[in-house]
Amino acid sequence: MDNSLEAINALADKLGTTAENLWVILVAQANIVFIYSVIGVVFIVVGDIVTIYLHKAIMKEKDGWENPTTLAIVTIILSILSFVFTLIMVLELIPNMVTCIANPDYFAFKQILKVIK
């Protein structure tokens, strides 16, 4: 713990501020990260909705496709992209949002530890 405090003080000195001021800034940054995460979730949800809409539009027009295999490939690619982006949201953005709102001090500490390492 003493090493962490020394590292925080050294980081604050390097930035030309005090450790207390650095802590306040990082706790305030948690709110900004929360807003970025909400924006990311909105974009991913909109992307999923667009993917579903495109899938339905493609299925309506499937008679116009020269090769049904092309339709299957497009549908599979859209589904995989939707799944990957949703997985990113679940694994990264939502836990980050919860941490920023529920415990901004932990967020600040985690950010300091990233810089120290």
KOLLUM-730387 format. One line per 2 residues: their letters; for each residue y, z negated, x of C-alpha. Coordinates in steps of 0.1 Angstrom, whole numbers, plus 5000, padded with zeros to 4 digits. Layout:
KOLLUM-730387
a	Y,Z,X  ... $
***
This chain:
KOLLUM-730387
md	5000,5000,5000  5024,4992,5029 $
ns	5018,5027,5043  5027,5042,5009 $
le	5059,5022,5008  5068,5032,5043 $
ai	5060,5068,5035  5082,5067,5004 $
na	5111,5051,5024  5106,5077,5051 $
la	5107,5105,5025  5138,5091,5009 $
dk	5155,5089,5043  5145,5124,5050 $
lg	5161,5135,5017  5192,5115,5023 $
tt	5187,5090,4995  5172,5057,4987 $
ae	5136,5051,4976  5149,5037,4943 $
nl	5170,5068,4936  5141,5090,4946 $
wv	5119,5071,4921  5144,5075,4893 $
il	5147,5112,4899  5109,5117,4899 $
va	5105,5097,4867  5132,5119,4851 $
qa	5114,5149,4864  5084,5140,4842 $
ni	5105,5149,4811  5112,5183,4826 $
vf	5076,5189,4835  5067,5179,4799 $
iy	5091,5206,4786  5076,5232,4809 $
sv	5041,5222,4798  5051,5225,4761 $
ig	5065,5260,4768  5032,5269,4786 $
vv	5012,5257,4756  5033,5278,4732 $
fi	5029,5309,4753  4992,5305,4755 $
vv	4988,5298,4718  5010,5329,4711 $
gd	4987,5349,4735  4956,5337,4717 $
iv	4972,5348,4683  4981,5382,4697 $
ti	4946,5386,4711  4931,5378,4677 $
yl	4955,5402,4660  4947,5430,4685 $
hk	4910,5424,4680  4914,5427,4642 $
ai	4935,5459,4647  4909,5474,4670 $
mk	4881,5466,4646  4900,5483,4618 $
ek	4904,5514,4639  4869,5514,4654 $
dg	4860,5547,4637  4887,5564,4657 $
we	4872,5554,4690  4852,5582,4707 $
np	4829,5558,4724  4818,5525,4707 $
tt	4811,5511,4742  4849,5513,4750 $
la	4856,5492,4719  4830,5466,4730 $
iv	4845,5465,4765  4881,5461,4752 $
ti	4870,5433,4728  4851,5415,4756 $
il	4880,5417,4780  4904,5404,4754 $
si	4881,5375,4745  4876,5366,4782 $
ls	4914,5366,4789  4920,5344,4758 $
fv	4892,5320,4769  4905,5317,4804 $
ft	4941,5311,4794  4930,5285,4768 $
li	4908,5268,4794  4938,5266,4818 $
mv	4958,5250,4790  4932,5224,4782 $
le	4925,5215,4818  4960,5216,4833 $
li	4988,5215,4808  4977,5191,4782 $
pn	4967,5162,4806  4999,5168,4825 $
mv	5019,5165,4792  5002,5133,4783 $
tc	5008,5118,4817  5045,5128,4817 $
ia	5051,5112,4783  5028,5082,4783 $
np	5033,5072,4819  5061,5089,4838 $
dy	5058,5063,4866  5023,5075,4874 $
fa	5036,5110,4874  5063,5100,4899 $
fk	5038,5082,4921  5014,5112,4920 $
qi	5042,5135,4931  5051,5112,4960 $
lk	5015,5111,4971  5013,5149,4971 $
vi	5043,5150,4995  5029,5123,5017 $
k	4995,5139,5021 $
***
